[in-house]
């Protein structure tokens, strides 16, 4: 049975792919990764522009548009973000959220940026991709207050517990696990993953970061999402093909225009 996987979060525009981006994309297709979501949220709006350009070039690549919380301290082009968000191949807004781990931007600016992008997502009727580091409760509070249940979304690189995932489900949010799920010391993450219903889970690479075992220490790429899916299958007691089918359907339900 041929796999049908979606890498629900990759940074294909990263300069780490400049020398072999096309080859990486072809390796993903050969591995059974049939769709990729290139997240455009870094370097201000440069990443969003690049992700959209890739999505226009390849029929099986889609993009998101957003401004990362790390960039919240910079001058922001709200008008252009609004235009990019309405592009037909942009399926989500983000990644956006709060990062209290790095704290590379003033928190007051992070809050304002996050709220603005939630409101934008609601206006354009597209789901949110959430970046949350040591800020889960604050992210959820703001999502609830701003009516994010109207569009739903995903907490990417999920790092909270299973009870928190239940609360997210009530506002239409999924969770996504990266290659860290496969790490030898990630027993706690795997335990959390086991408790969350498979219907609420997607898989991602967050490439070029966090390459799964057995590639750990190397640059990550979308083909490696198969290894994360294989680990998820073991955690859930399912076959790889079953996990691929379910997580892909979950992603298509959230990012509906990727069908």
C-alpha positions in Angstrom: 0.0 0.0 0.0 1.4 3.4 -1.0 1.6 5.9 1.8 -0.3 9.2 1.6 1.3 11.4 4.2 1.2 15.2 4.8 4.1 17.1 6.3 1.9 19.6 8.1 4.7 21.9 9.1 8.0 22.4 7.2 10.1 25.5 6.5 11.0 24.8 2.8 12.1 28.4 2.3 14.9 28.0 4.8 18.4 28.9 3.5 19.4 25.4 4.6 17.6 24.1 1.5 19.1 26.5 -1.0 21.5 24.0 -2.4 19.1 21.1 -2.9 15.5 22.2 -2.3 14.1 20.5 -5.4 15.9 17.2 -4.5 14.5 17.4 -1.0 11.0 17.8 -2.4 11.5 14.8 -4.7 12.7 12.7 -1.9 9.6 13.5 0.1 7.4 12.5 -2.8 9.3 9.3 -3.2 8.9 8.5 0.5 5.1 8.8 0.3 4.7 12.4 1.4 2.1 13.6 -1.1 1.5 17.2 0.3 3.6 19.7 2.1 2.7 22.8 4.1 5.5 25.3 3.9 5.1 27.6 6.9 5.8 31.2 6.0 6.6 32.9 9.3 10.2 34.1 9.8 12.3 37.0 8.7 9.3 39.3 9.0 7.2 38.6 5.9 10.1 37.3 3.7 9.3 33.8 4.6 5.6 34.1 3.8 6.5 35.5 0.4 8.9 32.7 -0.3 6.5 30.0 0.9 3.8 31.3 -1.4 6.2 31.4 -4.3 7.0 27.7 -3.7 3.3 26.9 -3.4 2.7 28.6 -6.8 5.5 26.5 -8.3 4.4 23.1 -7.1 0.8 21.8 -7.1 1.3 19.6 -4.0 2.8 22.4 -1.8 0.7 24.9 0.1 1.7 27.8 2.3 0.8 29.6 5.5 1.4 33.3 6.1 2.2 34.9 9.4 4.7 36.7 11.6 6.6 34.6 14.2 6.6 35.9 17.8 10.4 36.2 17.6 9.8 39.0 15.0 7.3 40.9 17.2 9.7 43.6 18.1 10.2 44.7 14.5 8.1 47.1 12.4 5.4 45.1 10.8 3.6 45.5 7.5 0.0 44.7 8.5 -1.4 45.6 5.1 0.8 43.2 3.2 0.2 40.4 5.7 -3.6 40.9 5.1 -3.0 40.6 1.3 -0.8 37.5 1.6 -3.3 35.8 3.9 -5.9 35.9 1.1 -3.8 34.1 -1.5 -5.6 31.0 -2.7 -2.7 28.7 -1.8 -2.4 30.1 1.7 -4.3 27.6 3.9 -3.5 28.9 7.4 -2.3 31.9 9.4 0.9 31.6 11.3 2.9 30.3 12.8 1.9 32.8 15.5 1.7 32.7 19.3 3.8 33.4 22.3 7.4 32.4 23.1 8.3 32.9 26.8 11.2 30.5 26.5 13.5 32.5 24.2 11.8 35.8 24.9 13.5 37.3 21.9 10.7 39.9 21.5 9.0 42.1 24.1 6.0 40.3 25.5 3.7 43.2 25.1 4.5 43.1 21.4 4.1 39.4 21.2 0.6 39.7 22.7 -0.4 42.4 20.2 0.9 40.4 17.2 -0.8 37.2 18.3 -4.2 38.9 18.8 -3.9 40.7 15.4 -3.2 37.4 13.6 -6.1 35.6 15.4 -8.4 38.4 14.2 -7.0 38.1 10.7 -7.5 34.4 10.6 -11.2 34.9 11.6 -11.6 37.6 8.9 -10.2 35.4 6.1 -11.7 32.2 7.6 -8.4 30.2 7.7 -7.1 28.1 10.7 -4.2 29.1 12.9 -0.8 27.5 13.4 0.3 28.1 16.9 3.8 28.4 18.2 3.8 28.1 22.0 6.8 27.8 24.3 6.2 27.9 28.0 3.1 29.9 27.2 0.3 27.3 26.7 -2.2 28.7 29.2 -1.8 32.3 27.9 -2.1 31.1 24.3 -5.3 29.2 25.1 -6.8 32.1 27.0 -6.2 34.5 24.2 -7.5 32.1 21.6 -10.7 31.6 23.6 -11.1 35.4 24.1 -10.7 36.2 20.5 -13.1 33.6 19.2 -10.5 31.3 17.5 -13.0 28.4 17.7 -14.5 29.9 14.5 -11.5 28.8 12.5 -9.7 26.2 14.6 -6.1 25.4 14.2 -3.1 23.4 15.5 -0.6 23.6 18.3 2.6 22.6 16.4 5.5 20.8 18.1 3.1 19.9 20.8 4.6 20.1 24.3 1.7 20.2 26.6 -0.2 17.4 28.4 -3.2 15.3 27.3 -5.6 17.3 29.5 -4.6 20.5 27.7 -5.2 18.7 24.4 -8.8 18.0 25.5 -9.3 21.7 26.2 -7.9 22.5 22.7 -10.3 20.0 21.2 -13.2 22.0 22.5 -12.2 25.0 20.4 -11.4 22.9 17.3 -7.7 22.7 17.6 -5.5 19.7 16.7 -2.0 18.9 17.9 1.0 18.0 15.8 4.1 16.0 16.8 7.5 16.5 15.2 10.6 14.3 15.0 11.2 14.8 18.8 8.6 12.1 19.3 11.2 9.5 18.2 14.0 10.7 20.5 15.2 8.2 23.1 14.6 10.6 26.0 11.1 11.6 24.8 9.2 9.0 26.9 7.0 11.7 28.4 6.0 13.0 25.0 5.2 9.5 23.8 3.1 9.0 27.0 1.1 12.1 26.3 0.7 11.2 22.6 -0.7 7.8 23.6 -3.5 9.5 25.6 -4.5 11.9 22.8 -7.1 10.6 20.3 -5.4 9.8 17.0 -8.2 11.9 15.3 -6.7 15.0 17.0 -3.1 14.4 15.8 -1.1 15.4 12.8 2.6 14.8 12.0 5.2 17.3 11.0 8.9 17.7 10.5 9.5 21.4 11.4 12.3 20.9 8.9 15.1 21.8 8.8 15.0 21.3 12.6 14.5 18.3 14.9 15.3 15.5 12.5 13.8 12.2 13.9 15.7 9.0 14.7 17.6 7.6 12.8 18.5 11.0 11.2 19.1 12.9 14.5 21.9 15.4 14.2 21.4 15.9 10.5 19.4 18.5 8.7 15.7 17.5 8.8 13.7 17.3 5.6 10.1 16.4 4.7 10.8 12.8 3.8 11.6 12.1 7.4 8.0 12.6 8.5 7.6 9.0 7.7 9.9 8.1 10.6 7.7 10.2 13.0 4.6 8.6 11.6 6.2 5.2 12.2 6.9 6.0 15.8 3.3 7.3 16.2 2.0 4.0 14.8 4.0 2.1 17.4 2.7 4.3 20.2 -0.9 3.9 19.1 -0.6 0.2 18.2 -1.6 0.9 14.6 0.0 0.2 11.2 2.0 2.9 9.5 -0.6 2.9 6.7 -3.4 3.5 9.2 -1.6 6.3 10.8 -0.8 7.9 7.4 -4.5 7.7 6.4 -5.8 9.1 9.7 -3.3 11.9 10.1 -3.7 12.9 6.5 -7.5 13.1 6.9 -7.1 15.1 10.0 -4.9 17.6 8.1 -7.2 17.8 5.2 -10.1 18.4 7.6 -8.3 21.4 9.1 -6.6 22.7 6.0 -9.6 22.0 3.8 -8.4 23.7 0.6 -5.4 21.3 0.4 -7.8 18.6 -0.9 
